[in-house]
């Protein structure tokens, strides 16, 4: 048996990186050649990737959610037979295993030009704890032989700290969450045709709802202004089905009975993650607020809940003195709705609502009607919440 590294294949011209969605097999599982072993997201679609070998998965070298460049190692496998070590062509499939040898190699080897460095599992796990990416890990020199050890990582980090004290600048690897966000933005820029609409909306009814709950010691929840806004937006999708839909390819509209609502959540260090409320428009007001509060707490703890089911995103800048913005739409959502800091108009608090939507699916009138529906719900927030309490 030979232990080899399986790399991310090149599945299309111009493809530079992919996002690992989920693993279909676990370490210790035996797989056949051409059997699906993991799912990855490209700039065009989600793809289940086939194993180029028959054998046993030893370990995954990445985590679900990681962004990997084409050609990066994603798994180690114990395979049957002798494995060719010539680097595969850019658009060619991985080479099939050759006929079994009488004396197969026992040390791990890698496909392509990776024979010079062996990274044991405990070293790779230690690198993840230190925030070192796979790409950076492969640049760390091994002190002895060709096996990288945890102490090599310590030496590398110590040297980086010493050089940083006298350098003009310091390079830091981007956090995984930010790399994921960049990947989504790049994918969206290749797919989405954005359009933007803006209008003000009254905010006084939203504040009255919050005060009513705050003044009631027996209230089942204590909603914030944002949570009332989010509920009003979710309810508006009931009459506007395109905002609980997705575009599949270029010719199929997939419509859901209720909206899956994504919420942009800020974390320390200007990190951005997404909280997700599934079937948000089906929830009564109390369940909606409790679910939203729970999901936001998880997001602030670092759990990014974004997935392919989101249709509508919300972003709220109340408290940051930002009254206007043009929100950036991130696919597969079909729209993102911004609400800013409240400002007075003739003594009445208002907010600006800004909607960025995918013009491939939603036209100007459809976007305007949805935005007007959200504004109307905000202006009648007491009645909207009351209906939600009764339902």
Secondary structure as GFF3:
##gff-version 3
##sequence-region A 1 391
A	DSSP	beta_strand	2	7	.	.	.	ID=ss1
A	DSSP	beta_strand	17	23	.	.	.	ID=ss2
A	DSSP	beta_strand	30	31	.	.	.	ID=ss3
A	DSSP	beta_strand	36	41	.	.	.	ID=ss4
A	DSSP	beta_strand	46	50	.	.	.	ID=ss5
A	DSSP	beta_strand	55	60	.	.	.	ID=ss6
A	DSSP	beta_strand	67	69	.	.	.	ID=ss7
A	DSSP	beta_strand	73	79	.	.	.	ID=ss8
A	DSSP	beta_strand	118	119	.	.	.	ID=ss9
A	DSSP	alpha_helix	121	129	.	.	.	ID=ss10
A	DSSP	alpha_helix	134	137	.	.	.	ID=ss11
A	DSSP	beta_strand	147	148	.	.	.	ID=ss12
A	DSSP	alpha_helix	150	166	.	.	.	ID=ss13
A	DSSP	alpha_helix	176	191	.	.	.	ID=ss14
A	DSSP	beta_strand	194	202	.	.	.	ID=ss15
A	DSSP	alpha_helix	204	214	.	.	.	ID=ss16
A	DSSP	alpha_helix	225	236	.	.	.	ID=ss17
A	DSSP	three_ten_helix	237	239	.	.	.	ID=ss18
A	DSSP	three_ten_helix	241	244	.	.	.	ID=ss19
A	DSSP	beta_strand	245	248	.	.	.	ID=ss20
A	DSSP	beta_strand	252	255	.	.	.	ID=ss21
A	DSSP	beta_strand	261	267	.	.	.	ID=ss22
A	DSSP	beta_strand	271	277	.	.	.	ID=ss23
A	DSSP	three_ten_helix	280	282	.	.	.	ID=ss24
A	DSSP	alpha_helix	285	300	.	.	.	ID=ss25
A	DSSP	beta_strand	312	316	.	.	.	ID=ss26
A	DSSP	beta_strand	335	339	.	.	.	ID=ss27
A	DSSP	beta_strand	343	345	.	.	.	ID=ss28
A	DSSP	beta_strand	348	358	.	.	.	ID=ss29
A	DSSP	alpha_helix	364	379	.	.	.	ID=ss30
A	DSSP	alpha_helix	381	390	.	.	.	ID=ss31
###
